[in-house]
Amino acid sequence: MEQTVRTLGLSKHIALVAHDHCKASLLEWVKLNQATLEPHTLYTTALPATFINCHTGLNVNAMLSGPMGSDQQVGALIAEGKIDVLIFFWDPLNAVPHDPDVKALLRLATVWNIPVATNRATVHFIIQSPLFAQSVKLSLPDNQHYLQARLE
């Protein structure tokens, strides 16, 4: 597939997602990194949005809960180029009813070439990277070229 380039700005659009057993860990991580996250636009599911806002004062765009469709909401934002980083504290030891949705979300993040952290160590590496504080060009599928080729 042909590729194009998308530039992530200085201020990133960050999706924060966590399975139930990991929500406390996500909140703790957000509190520890509040100053780093403040200049960015944050998206998360309903319950973490409330906790994050109450405990940090950070402005968070709330979505549905995971089983109710937030994975699809985040995936749609990724496909539309509206999410720059996915932070997903998932619990690999507990199956959830929406496992296929989780897999689809991770697939979309990979297709659209956005940074993904699935644990605290990885997210620490991402936000401590010099690239996190810069505009960055990412290569991604050229959907317009793909569609045009199909019409010819």
N, CA, C and O of each residue as an XYZ file, in Angstrom:
608
protein
N       0.843     -1.175      0.000
C       0.000      0.000      0.000
C       0.887      1.236      0.000
O       1.925      1.279      0.660
N       0.456      2.236     -0.753
C       1.164      3.511     -0.771
C       1.126      4.128      0.623
O       0.194      3.895      1.393
N       2.145      4.910      0.934
C       2.244      5.563      2.236
C       2.153      7.074      2.078
O       2.461      7.621      1.018
N       1.735      7.725      3.124
C       1.727      9.176      3.201
C       2.325      9.548      4.556
O       2.701      8.677      5.339
N       2.405     10.824      4.816
C       3.003     11.277      6.070
C       1.994     12.112      6.838
O       1.266     12.920      6.262
N       1.964     11.906      8.132
C       1.144     12.714      9.041
C       2.072     13.287     10.100
O       2.941     12.585     10.617
N       1.891     14.548     10.418
C       2.723     15.188     11.427
C       1.963     15.286     12.739
O       0.869     15.847     12.801
N       2.562     14.730     13.788
C       2.009     14.895     15.126
C       2.547     16.202     15.671
O       3.754     16.439     15.630
N       1.674     17.049     16.179
C       2.090     18.344     16.691
C       2.785     18.249     18.041
O       2.968     17.165     18.594
N       3.162     19.400     18.550
C       3.782     19.444     19.877
C       2.811     18.948     20.941
O       3.187     18.202     21.846
N       1.570     19.369     20.820
C       0.524     18.919     21.739
C      -0.116     17.668     21.142
O      -0.698     17.719     20.059
N      -0.007     16.569     21.841
C      -0.508     15.283     21.343
C      -1.942     15.037     21.811
O      -2.393     15.578     22.821
N      -2.630     14.216     21.052
C      -3.956     13.724     21.421
C      -3.747     12.300     21.916
O      -3.384     11.410     21.147
N      -3.981     12.093     23.210
C      -3.616     10.847     23.878
C      -4.858     10.123     24.376
O      -5.660     10.688     25.120
N      -5.010      8.867     23.960
C      -6.089      8.025     24.469
C      -5.563      7.228     25.655
O      -4.535      6.558     25.552
N      -6.264      7.300     26.773
C      -5.931      6.565     27.994
C      -7.006      5.511     28.213
O      -8.170      5.840     28.442
N      -6.612      4.244     28.141
C      -7.560      3.153     28.274
C      -7.020      2.187     29.319
O      -5.809      1.980     29.401
N      -7.906      1.592     30.121
C      -7.462      0.618     31.117
C      -8.566     -0.398     31.384
O      -9.741     -0.051     31.505
N      -8.163     -1.646     31.470
C      -9.097     -2.676     31.925
C      -9.409     -2.439     33.398
O      -8.671     -1.737     34.089
N     -10.498     -3.020     33.873
C     -10.953     -2.775     35.242
C      -9.864     -2.974     36.288
O      -9.718     -2.144     37.186
N      -9.094     -4.060     36.191
C      -8.056     -4.340     37.183
C      -6.869     -3.384     37.075
O      -5.980     -3.405     37.926
N      -6.849     -2.557     36.051
C      -5.710     -1.652     35.817
C      -6.072     -0.179     35.956
O      -5.207      0.683     35.803
N      -7.337      0.123     36.243
C      -7.775      1.522     36.327
C      -7.049      2.280     37.434
O      -6.677      3.438     37.245
N      -6.846      1.651     38.573
C      -6.131      2.318     39.673
C      -4.686      2.618     39.278
O      -4.149      3.675     39.611
N      -4.071      1.692     38.574
C      -2.699      1.895     38.110
C      -2.636      3.043     37.109
O      -1.705      3.848     37.146
N      -3.620      3.123     36.215
C      -3.668      4.228     35.251
C      -3.817      5.556     35.986
O      -3.106      6.512     35.679
N      -4.723      5.629     36.943
C      -4.922      6.868     37.696
C      -3.643      7.265     38.429
O      -3.256      8.433     38.417
N      -2.992      6.301     39.063
C      -1.742      6.588     39.759
C      -0.688      7.122     38.786
O       0.021      8.080     39.093
N      -0.590      6.495     37.611
C       0.374      6.932     36.610
C       0.067      8.355     36.132
O       0.973      9.174     35.981
N      -1.205      8.637     35.897
C      -1.605      9.979     35.457
C      -1.247     11.011     36.520
O      -0.725     12.078     36.197
N      -1.520     10.703     37.778
C      -1.189     11.637     38.858
C       0.313     11.911     38.907
O       0.732     13.051     39.106
N       1.119     10.872     38.727
C       2.575     11.040     38.739
C       3.087     11.839     37.541
O       4.144     12.466     37.616
N       2.347     11.817     36.450
C       2.785     12.466     35.214
C       1.870     13.615     34.804
O       1.818     13.993     33.634
N       1.157     14.160     35.769
C       0.183     15.217     35.502
C       0.801     16.397     34.758
O       0.222     16.882     33.786
N       1.952     16.860     35.196
C       2.578     18.026     34.555
C       2.931     17.740     33.104
O       2.798     18.614     32.248
N       3.376     16.532     32.825
C       3.715     16.156     31.455
C       2.471     16.069     30.585
O       2.509     16.426     29.408
N       1.369     15.596     31.155
C       0.135     15.400     30.394
C      -0.670     16.686     30.196
O      -1.474     16.777     29.267
N      -0.463     17.658     31.046
C      -1.294     18.867     31.041
C      -1.408     19.569     29.685
O      -2.511     19.984     29.330
N      -0.337     19.724     28.911
C      -0.485     20.450     27.639
C      -1.126     19.631     26.517
O      -1.323     20.144     25.415
N      -1.448     18.383     26.784
C      -1.977     17.495     25.749
C      -3.493     17.334     25.892
O      -4.067     17.634     26.939
N      -4.127     16.857     24.821
C      -5.554     16.571     24.835
C      -5.731     15.103     25.185
O      -5.182     14.224     24.521
N      -6.504     14.847     26.234
C      -6.673     13.492     26.746
C      -8.073     12.964     26.462
O      -9.062     13.693     26.539
N      -8.129     11.679     26.133
C      -9.384     10.967     25.915
C      -9.339      9.712     26.767
O      -8.305      9.050     26.847
N     -10.445      9.383     27.399
C     -10.507      8.125     28.146
C     -11.960      7.699     28.288
O     -12.884      8.409     27.893
N     -12.127      6.524     28.860
C     -13.472      6.000     29.054
C     -14.137      6.700     30.242
O     -13.489      7.441     30.981
N     -15.418      6.460     30.410
C     -16.243      7.216     31.356
C     -15.712      7.235     32.785
O     -15.517      8.307     33.357
N     -15.477      6.069     33.362
C     -15.072      6.012     34.766
C     -13.689      6.626     35.010
O     -13.551      7.452     35.911
N     -12.654      6.248     34.234
C     -11.359      6.910     34.446
C     -11.412      8.417     34.218
O     -10.685      9.163     34.874
N     -12.250      8.874     33.311
C     -12.357     10.317     33.066
C     -12.784     11.040     34.334
O     -12.233     12.084     34.680
N     -13.770     10.477     35.022
C     -14.251     11.077     36.264
C     -13.159     11.072     37.333
O     -12.918     12.085     37.991
N     -12.502      9.920     37.499
C     -11.431      9.818     38.501
C     -10.275     10.761     38.194
O      -9.779     11.453     39.084
N      -9.844     10.789     36.929
C      -8.713     11.638     36.547
C      -9.048     13.098     36.784
O      -8.236     13.841     37.334
N     -10.230     13.511     36.378
C     -10.618     14.904     36.565
C     -10.721     15.264     38.040
O     -10.250     16.324     38.452
N     -11.328     14.399     38.836
C     -11.488     14.673     40.274
C     -10.158     14.710     41.020
O      -9.978     15.537     41.914
N      -9.224     13.826     40.666
C      -7.967     13.718     41.405
C      -6.850     14.605     40.873
O      -5.872     14.857     41.577
N      -6.985     15.088     39.623
C      -5.895     15.884     39.054
C      -6.353     17.236     38.521
O      -5.550     18.159     38.386
N      -7.635     17.351     38.223
C      -8.127     18.574     37.595
C      -7.854     18.630     36.106
O      -8.215     19.604     35.445
N      -7.212     17.585     35.561
C      -6.950     17.557     34.120
C      -8.261     17.465     33.359
O      -9.186     16.769     33.777
N      -8.332     18.160     32.255
C      -9.485     18.104     31.381
C      -9.393     16.830     30.547
O      -8.388     16.607     29.873
N     -10.423     15.998     30.582
C     -10.413     14.728     29.870
C     -11.692     14.606     29.053
O     -12.786     14.876     29.549
N     -11.546     14.199     27.802
C     -12.704     13.925     26.956
C     -13.188     12.521     27.269
O     -12.481     11.549     27.005
N     -14.393     12.400     27.831
C     -14.928     11.106     28.256
C     -15.662     10.418     27.110
O     -16.364     11.048     26.318
N     -15.472      9.100     27.054
C     -16.167      8.278     26.068
C     -16.986      7.227     26.808
O     -17.095      7.272     28.033
N     -17.551      6.296     26.081
C     -18.309      5.216     26.690
C     -17.377      4.297     27.474
O     -16.156      4.419     27.373
N     -17.940      3.387     28.248
C     -17.108      2.376     28.911
C     -16.708      1.339     27.868
O     -17.316      1.251     26.802
N     -15.672      0.550     28.188
C     -15.149     -0.434     27.242
C     -16.196     -1.371     26.667
O     -16.339     -1.446     25.447
N     -16.936     -2.091     27.510
C     -17.928     -3.034     26.977
C     -19.058     -2.351     26.206
O     -19.767     -3.004     25.441
N     -19.228     -1.058     26.401
C     -20.308     -0.332     25.725
C     -19.855      0.332     24.417
O     -20.656      0.978     23.740
N     -18.576      0.175     24.061
C     -18.147      0.667     22.756
C     -16.995      1.643     22.714
O     -16.690      2.172     21.645
N     -16.339      1.907     23.837
C     -15.255      2.898     23.794
C     -14.081      2.433     22.947
O     -13.389      3.257     22.348
N     -13.843      1.114     22.885
C     -12.751      0.628     22.044
C     -13.000      1.021     20.585
O     -12.073      1.412     19.875
N     -14.250      0.916     20.146
C     -14.589      1.329     18.787
C     -14.471      2.844     18.623
O     -14.038      3.330     17.579
N     -14.861      3.586     19.665
C     -14.722      5.040     19.596
C     -13.264      5.443     19.437
O     -12.935      6.277     18.594
N     -12.394      4.857     20.242
C     -10.965      5.170     20.158
C     -10.428      4.724     18.804
O      -9.662      5.451     18.171
N     -10.822      3.539     18.357
C     -10.377      3.049     17.057
C     -10.785      3.978     15.926
O     -10.003      4.223     15.008
N     -12.012      4.499     15.987
C     -12.468      5.432     14.956
C     -11.629      6.708     14.978
O     -11.257      7.225     13.925
N     -11.331      7.213     16.171
C     -10.495      8.416     16.268
C      -9.094      8.154     15.724
O      -8.499      9.032     15.099
N      -8.566      6.961     15.956
C      -7.253      6.607     15.414
C      -7.313      6.610     13.886
O      -6.456      7.201     13.230
N      -8.324      5.948     13.323
C      -8.458      5.865     11.868
C      -8.670      7.243     11.231
O      -8.285      7.463     10.082
N      -9.275      8.157     11.970
C      -9.500      9.521     11.466
C      -8.295     10.420     11.686
O      -8.325     11.590     11.304
N      -7.231      9.897     12.297
C      -6.031     10.699     12.544
C      -6.178     11.660     13.701
O      -5.476     12.669     13.757
N      -7.083     11.366     14.631
C      -7.350     12.265     15.753
C      -6.724     11.806     17.065
O      -6.822     12.505     18.073
N      -6.082     10.641     17.064
C      -5.345     10.149     18.235
C      -3.897      9.966     17.815
O      -3.614      9.370     16.776
N      -2.980     10.484     18.629
C      -1.556     10.412     18.314
C      -0.825      9.339     19.109
O       0.182      8.802     18.647
N      -1.323      9.023     20.299
C      -0.683      8.050     21.187
C      -1.785      7.274     21.895
O      -2.774      7.851     22.347
N      -1.604      5.963     21.986
C      -2.538      5.118     22.729
C      -1.825      4.542     23.943
O      -0.827      3.833     23.813
N      -2.342      4.851     25.113
C      -1.841      4.286     26.359
C      -2.933      3.351     26.867
O      -4.018      3.793     27.244
N      -2.638      2.071     26.871
C      -3.648      1.061     27.162
C      -3.110      0.113     28.229
O      -2.371     -0.825     27.927
N      -3.490      0.369     29.477
C      -3.107     -0.516     30.572
C      -4.087     -1.684     30.554
O      -5.183     -1.603     31.108
N      -3.678     -2.760     29.914
C      -4.575     -3.903     29.807
C      -4.121     -5.024     30.723
O      -2.955     -5.107     31.111
N      -5.054     -5.866     31.051
C      -4.817     -6.973     31.969
C      -4.756     -8.263     31.155
O      -5.802     -8.829     30.836
N      -3.559     -8.742     30.811
C      -3.449     -9.928     29.963
C      -3.832    -11.225     30.672
O      -3.955    -12.263     30.023
N      -4.020    -11.185     31.977
C      -4.333    -12.397     32.725
C      -5.825    -12.619     32.951
O      -6.229    -13.681     33.422
N      -6.640    -11.627     32.619
C      -8.086    -11.752     32.792
C      -8.775    -11.476     31.469
O      -8.635    -10.400     30.889
N      -9.518    -12.462     31.006
C     -10.280    -12.287     29.771
C     -11.444    -11.336     30.027
O     -12.060    -11.366     31.093
N     -11.733    -10.508     29.056
C     -12.882     -9.607     29.149
C     -13.820     -9.914     27.987
O     -13.374    -10.390     26.943
N     -15.105     -9.649     28.154
C     -16.065    -10.003     27.102
C     -15.795     -9.284     25.778
O     -16.220     -9.739     24.717
N     -15.096     -8.175     25.853
C     -14.847     -7.413     24.629
C     -13.412     -7.599     24.111
O     -12.845     -6.689     23.507
N     -12.832     -8.784     24.350
C     -11.480     -9.082     23.850
C     -11.340     -8.847     22.340
O     -10.322     -8.303     21.914
N     -12.321     -9.235     21.515
C     -12.186     -8.954     20.075
C     -12.082     -7.453     19.785
O     -11.391     -7.043     18.852
N     -12.771     -6.640     20.588
C     -12.699     -5.191     20.405
C     -11.310     -4.669     20.755
O     -10.781     -3.776     20.093
N     -10.728     -5.242     21.807
C      -9.380     -4.854     22.226
C      -8.386     -5.185     21.121
O      -7.531     -4.369     20.776
N      -8.506     -6.381     20.574
C      -7.609     -6.786     19.482
C      -7.771     -5.860     18.285
O      -6.781     -5.477     17.662
N      -8.998     -5.499     17.958
C      -9.245     -4.595     16.838
C      -8.634     -3.220     17.095
O      -8.086     -2.603     16.182
N      -8.727     -2.742     18.329
C      -8.148     -1.448     18.682
C      -6.635     -1.468     18.508
O      -6.061     -0.549     17.924
N      -5.992     -2.514     19.014
C      -4.534     -2.625     18.879
C      -4.133     -2.773     17.408
O      -3.089     -2.266     16.995
N      -4.951     -3.458     16.629
C      -4.688     -3.598     15.197
C      -4.733     -2.237     14.509
O      -3.847     -1.915     13.718
N      -5.750     -1.441     14.801
C      -5.856     -0.111     14.190
C      -4.676      0.781     14.565
O      -4.152      1.512     13.725
N      -4.261      0.719     15.829
C      -3.113      1.516     16.250
C      -1.866      1.110     15.465
O      -1.041      1.958     15.125
N      -1.729     -0.178     15.180
C      -0.595     -0.655     14.403
C      -0.712     -0.236     12.942
O       0.262      0.236     12.356
N      -1.888     -0.401     12.350
C      -2.103     -0.008     10.951
C      -1.789      1.467     10.748
O      -1.130      1.835      9.775
N      -2.256      2.313     11.662
C      -2.086      3.757     11.516
C      -0.799      4.260     12.165
O      -0.588      5.467     12.274
N       0.057      3.340     12.595
C       1.429      3.640     13.011
C       1.524      4.661     14.142
O       2.337      5.584     14.086
N       0.692      4.493     15.163
C       0.803      5.401     16.298
C       1.488      4.669     17.456
O       1.357      3.452     17.585
N       2.211      5.404     18.291
C       2.849      4.781     19.449
C       1.806      4.201     20.403
O       0.785      4.825     20.691
N       2.091      2.995     20.883
C       1.191      2.302     21.808
C       1.990      1.827     23.010
O       3.045      1.210     22.864
N       1.478      2.120     24.194
C       2.070      1.598     25.427
C       1.022      0.722     26.094
O      -0.121      1.140     26.276
N       1.415     -0.493     26.457
C       0.472     -1.395     27.122
C       0.871     -1.674     28.565
O       0.274     -2.525     29.225
N       1.880     -0.955     29.055
C       2.261     -1.092     30.457
C       3.031      0.158     30.879
O       3.400      0.990     30.050
N       3.263      0.269     32.172
C       3.900      1.482     32.717
C       5.311      1.681     32.192
O       5.715      2.816     31.937
N       6.067      0.609     32.024
C       7.445      0.751     31.536
C       7.462      1.352     30.130
O       8.246      2.257     29.842
N       6.595      0.842     29.262
C       6.568      1.334     27.881
C       6.095      2.777     27.814
O       6.664      3.579     27.073
N       5.069      3.119     28.571
C       4.588      4.501     28.528
C       5.639      5.451     29.097
O       5.755      6.590     28.646
N       6.397      4.991     30.079
C       7.476      5.816     30.614
C       8.509      6.101     29.521
O       8.962      7.235     29.368
N       8.875      5.070     28.767
C       9.827      5.264     27.670
C       9.269      6.231     26.628
O      10.006      7.069     26.108
N       7.980      6.123     26.319
C       7.383      7.002     25.303
C       7.395      8.451     25.764
O       7.851      9.326     25.028
N       6.904      8.722     26.967
C       6.800     10.128     27.373
C       8.141     10.739     27.738
O       8.275     11.963     27.755
N       9.143      9.905     28.032
C      10.473     10.428     28.318
C      11.318     10.587     27.060
O      12.401     11.171     27.104
N      10.832     10.076     25.956
C      11.555     10.210     24.693
C      11.575     11.675     24.260
O      10.569     12.368     24.412
N      12.686     12.157     23.730
C      12.717     13.530     23.209
C      11.668     13.758     22.115
O      11.206     14.883     21.928
N      11.294     12.709     21.401
C      10.301     12.837     20.334
C       8.919     13.225     20.865
O       8.135     13.852     20.153
N       8.621     12.854     22.113
C       7.305     13.151     22.682
C       7.061     14.653     22.765
O       5.920     15.103     22.660
N       8.113     15.423     22.951
C       7.988     16.881     23.105
C       8.219     17.618     21.795
O       8.374     18.839     21.798
N       8.245     16.903     20.674
C       8.505     17.521     19.376
C       7.373     17.223     18.407
O       6.543     16.345     18.642
N       7.358     17.973     17.315
C       6.530     17.573     16.183
C       7.231     16.399     15.523
O       8.451     16.410     15.353
N       6.466     15.393     15.153
C       7.045     14.168     14.599
C       6.263     13.774     13.353
O       5.033     13.823     13.336
N       6.981     13.389     12.323
C       6.338     12.885     11.104
C       6.255     11.369     11.176
O       7.248     10.693     11.445
N       5.051     10.838     10.932
C       4.827      9.399     10.912
C       4.371      8.977      9.524
O       3.592      9.676      8.876
N       4.857      7.840      9.081
C       4.411      7.249      7.826
C       3.174      6.411      8.111
O       3.132      5.667      9.091
N       2.166      6.536      7.252
C       0.951      5.763      7.440
C       0.310      5.458      6.100
O       0.672      6.065      5.092
N      -0.635      4.529      6.069
C      -1.272      4.178      4.798
C      -1.959      5.382      4.158
O      -2.592      6.192      4.837
N      -1.821      5.479      2.846
C      -2.463      6.564      2.099
C      -3.841      6.080      1.667
O      -3.992      5.489      0.598
N      -4.828      6.330      2.488
C      -6.178      5.861      2.234
C      -6.762      6.469      0.963
O      -7.449      5.775      0.214
N      -6.504      7.746      0.705
C      -7.034      8.394     -0.506
C      -6.479      7.726     -1.761
O      -7.218      7.475     -2.713
N      -5.172      7.436     -1.762
C      -4.559      6.770     -2.904
C      -5.149      5.366     -3.074
O      -5.403      4.927     -4.196
N      -5.360      4.676     -1.970
C      -5.952      3.338     -1.994
C      -7.342      3.375     -2.629
O      -7.660      2.554     -3.489
N      -8.161      4.326     -2.203
C      -9.524      4.438     -2.748
C      -9.501      4.811     -4.223
O     -10.256      4.256     -5.021
N      -8.639      5.746     -4.581
C      -8.538      6.171     -5.974
C      -8.122      5.015     -6.864
O      -8.660      4.866     -7.961
N      -7.181      4.195     -6.422
C      -6.729      3.047     -7.203
C      -7.856      2.040     -7.402
O      -7.913      1.376     -8.436
N      -8.758      1.917     -6.419
C      -9.874      0.988     -6.520
C     -10.934      1.480     -7.500
O     -11.655      0.673     -8.087
N     -11.034      2.799     -7.683
C     -12.035      3.372     -8.581
C     -11.597      3.329    -10.049
O     -12.429      3.419    -10.952
N     -10.309      3.194    -10.276
C      -9.806      3.215    -11.655
C      -9.942      1.891    -12.335
O      -9.562      1.753    -13.498
